[in-house]
Amino acid sequence: MTIKATYYGANGWLIEFDKIRILIDPWLNGDLTFPPGDWLIKGELRKELDPPDNINFLLLTQGQPDHAHPPTLQKINKSISVVASHAASKVVSRLGFKKVTTLKPGDCFTYKSLNIKATSGASVPNLENGYIIDNDLDSIYIEPHGYLDKKIKPRNINVLITPVIDFSLPFAGKFIRGKTVLPELLKLFNPSTVLASTTGGDITFTGVINNLIKVDGSVDDNKIFNDLNTNLINPEPLKQYIFSNS
């Protein structure tokens, strides 16, 4: 059995379990903006992409536009099933998606041999989702802000998709806690691979908030992995990574 993972930058991933293809938090075309406007923060892609073909379903962790990105979602076939947090479900429903399954932390979704369990994620401002995805002997954990659900019991997971850098703002504190949470994730899940996520890709950010962000950590810092059988990968956008249990 194998897992295939292709990174699209920011929070976006295409995950494949054999013939099951899952598109996660895609931002593939158009700018990224947050209210009240571009002056606050704006993200621009250097290269726009078409949505990948033959998607079985969309999986959305959050309803914020860097996870449920309206211009990208507009280009995706509305007949595709969506599994999403409560806030993200509202976004895709407004855009015309008809097959929407809303998961709150603790809920599960099953598709063929695949099982997805929602975990507690970040509060931005409402509680959003992480996910544990199991397909026979293969498994993935994904949560884009470094917020670990304390109800998760220790277990082995093959691949973690998580930030490995902390991002903070004056007065607001850390809003991405990758470096902070990583030791806990390694102890809890004993993964074979960590895929650094959330902060990568060929993207340019501008605006007031961008100029105030403080960064702590590095995707090239492997010190924490010295005594572990875990491989840290800083993924190259559009490169497919293949992980096998055999």
Backbone hydrogen bonds, N-H to C=O, Kabsch-Sander energy under -0.5 kcal/mol:
donor,donor_aa,acceptor,acceptor_aa,energy
3,I,243,F,-2.8
4,K,16,E,-2.4
5,A,241,Y,-2.7
6,T,14,L,-2.3
7,Y,239,K,-0.7
8,Y,12,G,-2.6
9,G,12,G,-0.6
10,A,200,G,-3.1
12,G,9,G,-2.3
13,W,24,I,-2.0
14,L,6,T,-2.4
15,I,13,W,-0.5
15,I,22,I,-2.9
16,E,4,K,-2.8
17,F,20,I,-2.4
18,D,2,T,-0.8
18,D,16,E,-0.6
20,I,17,F,-2.6
21,R,19,K,-0.6
22,I,15,I,-3.2
22,I,20,I,-0.5
23,L,57,F,-1.8
24,I,13,W,-3.4
24,I,22,I,-0.6
25,D,59,L,-1.6
32,L,43,G,-2.7
33,T,31,D,-0.6
34,F,41,I,-0.8
37,G,34,F,-1.3
40,L,37,G,-1.5
41,I,37,G,-1.0
42,K,206,T,-2.5
43,G,32,L,-2.7
44,E,204,T,-2.6
46,R,202,D,-2.0
49,L,28,L,-2.8
56,N,21,R,-2.2
57,F,21,R,-1.3
58,L,81,S,-2.6
59,L,23,L,-2.6
60,L,83,V,-2.5
67,H,64,Q,-2.3
68,A,64,Q,-3.1
69,H,26,P,-0.7
69,H,67,H,-0.7
72,T,69,H,-0.6
73,L,69,H,-2.6
74,Q,70,P,-2.3
75,K,71,P,-0.6
75,K,72,T,-1.2
76,I,73,L,-1.3
80,I,77,N,-1.6
81,S,56,N,-0.7
82,V,99,K,-2.9
83,V,58,L,-2.9
84,A,101,T,-2.4
85,S,60,L,-0.9
89,S,85,S,-2.5
90,K,86,H,-1.4
91,V,87,A,-1.4
92,V,88,A,-2.4
93,S,89,S,-2.1
94,R,90,K,-1.9
95,L,91,V,-1.3
96,G,93,S,-1.1
97,F,92,V,-2.3
98,K,78,K,-1.3
100,V,98,K,-1.1
101,T,82,V,-3.2
102,T,100,V,-0.6
103,L,84,A,-2.7
103,L,101,T,-0.5
106,G,118,A,-2.9
107,D,104,K,-2.8
109,F,116,I,-2.4
111,Y,114,L,-2.4
114,L,111,Y,-2.9
115,N,134,D,-2.8
116,I,109,F,-3.2
117,K,132,I,-2.7
118,A,107,D,-2.7
119,T,130,G,-2.4
121,G,128,E,-2.5
124,V,122,A,-0.7
124,V,126,N,-2.1
128,E,122,A,-2.7
129,N,61,T,-2.3
130,G,119,T,-1.9
131,Y,142,I,-2.7
132,I,117,K,-2.5
133,I,131,Y,-0.5
133,I,140,I,-3.3
134,D,115,N,-3.0
134,D,132,I,-0.5
135,N,138,D,-2.9
136,D,113,S,-0.7
138,D,135,N,-2.4
140,I,133,I,-2.3
141,Y,159,V,-2.2
142,I,131,Y,-2.5
143,E,161,I,-1.5
146,G,143,E,-0.5
148,L,146,G,-0.6
150,K,148,L,-0.6
152,I,149,D,-1.6
155,R,188,L,-2.0
157,I,189,F,-2.1
159,V,139,S,-1.7
160,L,193,T,-2.4
161,I,141,Y,-3.1
162,T,160,L,-0.6
162,T,195,L,-1.8
166,D,216,D,-2.9
167,F,176,I,-2.4
168,S,214,K,-2.1
169,L,173,G,-2.0
172,A,170,P,-1.0
173,G,169,L,-2.4
175,F,167,F,-2.3
176,I,167,F,-1.6
177,R,145,H,-2.9
178,G,165,I,-1.6
181,V,177,R,-2.3
182,L,178,G,-1.7
184,E,181,V,-0.6
185,L,181,V,-2.1
186,L,182,L,-2.4
187,K,183,P,-1.8
188,L,184,E,-2.4
189,F,185,L,-2.6
190,N,186,L,-1.8
192,S,158,N,-1.5
193,T,158,N,-2.0
194,V,231,N,-2.9
195,L,160,L,-3.4
196,A,194,V,-0.7
196,A,233,I,-2.6
197,S,162,T,-1.6
198,T,10,A,-1.8
199,T,197,S,-1.1
203,I,201,G,-1.5
204,T,44,E,-2.5
206,T,42,K,-2.4
208,V,39,W,-2.6
209,I,40,L,-2.5
210,N,40,L,-0.6
211,N,207,G,-1.4
212,L,208,V,-0.7
212,L,209,I,-1.4
213,I,209,I,-1.0
214,K,168,S,-2.8
216,D,166,D,-2.4
221,D,218,S,-1.3
222,N,220,D,-0.9
225,F,222,N,-1.6
226,N,223,K,-1.6
228,L,225,F,-1.8
230,T,228,L,-0.5
231,N,192,S,-2.4
232,L,230,T,-0.5
233,I,194,V,-3.0
233,I,231,N,-0.5
238,L,7,Y,-3.1
239,K,236,E,-2.0
241,Y,5,A,-2.9
243,F,3,I,-3.0
245,N,1,M,-1.9
